[in-house]
């Protein structure tokens, strides 16, 4: 699936047009049973999508809010994104997200973004006070679009 998304993203960026909406089915981890020849470590790898340390701008907001906040991703997977924020969200909160993709080329290439609807699945509060919390958001729906300026 990841290869398919990458191909679609590259094609969308190079042509500058994307109209397709994609729904992502929830990840269903394979359950470990003692008779399996798979190690516990191998099982844990199946239960979580691989994270990539990709640092890209992330704009986010509560749906229908006029104001966008900005953060930088810490990691991205096929199923979600982790970023730090000073905003406080509860798990199950719904967020609108815009993940800015790098330009195809440096000579004024098309700028694209992944426009997402996601659900907060984890909040890692860090200490000392004043340090931004890490927010993990599962991407439930996304589409690729030409980047536009924030409202």
C-alpha positions in Angstrom: 0.0 0.0 0.0 2.8 2.4 0.9 4.4 2.1 -2.6 1.0 2.8 -4.2 0.6 6.0 -2.1 4.1 7.1 -3.0 3.4 6.6 -6.7 0.2 8.5 -6.5 1.9 11.3 -4.6 4.7 11.6 -7.1 2.3 11.5 -10.0 0.0 14.2 -8.3 2.9 16.5 -7.6 4.4 16.2 -11.1 1.1 16.8 -12.9 -0.2 19.3 -10.4 -3.7 17.8 -10.3 -5.2 15.5 -7.8 -8.9 15.0 -7.2 -9.0 11.6 -5.6 -10.1 11.1 -2.0 -8.8 8.0 -0.2 -10.2 6.3 2.8 -7.8 4.4 4.9 -9.0 1.3 6.6 -8.0 0.9 10.2 -4.8 -1.2 10.7 -5.6 -4.6 12.1 -2.6 -6.1 13.8 -2.0 -9.8 13.6 -2.5 -11.5 17.0 0.4 -13.4 18.4 -0.3 -17.0 19.5 2.3 -19.2 21.2 2.3 -21.7 18.4 3.6 -19.1 15.9 7.2 -19.3 14.8 7.3 -15.6 15.0 9.3 -13.9 17.8 7.7 -11.5 20.2 9.8 -8.7 18.7 8.6 -9.6 15.2 5.0 -9.6 16.5 5.4 -6.1 17.9 6.7 -4.9 14.5 3.5 -6.1 12.9 1.3 -4.3 15.5 2.7 -0.9 14.7 3.2 0.7 11.3 6.8 1.6 10.6 7.6 5.2 11.6 9.9 7.4 9.5 11.7 10.4 11.0 10.2 12.8 8.5 10.2 16.5 9.6 7.7 18.4 7.5 5.3 21.3 8.4 2.0 20.3 9.8 -1.0 22.6 10.0 -3.8 21.5 12.2 -7.2 22.6 13.6 -10.4 21.5 15.2 -12.8 20.9 12.2 -14.6 24.1 11.0 -12.4 26.3 13.2 -11.1 29.3 11.2 -7.7 29.2 12.8 -4.8 26.9 11.9 -1.9 26.1 14.2 1.5 25.1 12.9 3.8 22.3 14.1 6.6 20.1 12.6 6.2 16.4 12.4 8.5 14.1 14.4 7.6 11.0 12.5 5.2 9.8 9.8 3.8 6.4 9.0 1.3 5.1 6.6 -1.3 5.3 9.3 -0.6 8.5 11.1 1.7 11.4 12.2 3.3 12.4 15.4 4.0 16.1 16.2 4.6 18.4 19.2 2.2 21.1 20.3 1.3 23.2 23.2 -2.4 22.7 22.5 -4.1 20.2 24.7 -6.1 17.5 22.9 -7.9 14.5 24.4 -7.7 11.1 22.7 -10.5 10.6 20.2 -10.5 14.3 19.3 -10.9 14.9 15.5 -8.5 17.2 13.7 -8.1 18.6 10.3 -4.5 18.3 9.1 -2.4 19.6 6.2 1.0 17.9 5.7 3.3 20.0 3.4 5.1 17.8 0.9 8.6 18.8 -0.3 8.7 20.5 -3.8 9.4 18.2 -6.7 12.2 20.4 -7.9 13.8 23.5 -6.5 13.0 25.6 -9.6 9.4 26.7 -8.7 8.0 23.2 -8.8 4.4 22.5 -7.8 3.8 22.6 -4.1 1.5 19.9 -2.8 0.1 18.8 0.5 -1.8 15.9 2.0 -5.1 17.2 3.4 -6.2 14.8 6.2 -9.0 14.1 8.7 -7.5 12.4 11.7 -8.2 11.2 15.2 -5.9 11.8 18.2 -5.0 8.4 19.5 -2.2 9.3 22.0 -1.0 12.3 23.9 2.4 12.1 25.6 2.6 14.8 28.2 6.2 15.7 28.9 7.8 17.3 31.9 9.0 19.8 32.9 6.0 22.1 32.5 6.1 24.3 29.4 7.5 21.5 27.2 5.3 20.7 24.2 3.3 17.5 24.3 3.6 14.9 21.6 0.3 14.2 19.8 -0.2 11.0 17.7 -2.9 11.3 15.1 -4.3 8.4 13.2 -5.1 9.4 9.6 -8.7 8.3 8.8 -9.1 10.1 5.4 -6.8 12.0 3.1 -6.5 13.6 -0.3 -3.6 15.1 -2.2 -4.0 18.7 -3.3 -2.0 21.6 -4.6 -0.8 23.7 -1.6 -2.7 26.8 -0.8 -2.0 29.6 1.6 -3.5 29.1 5.1 -6.7 31.0 5.9 
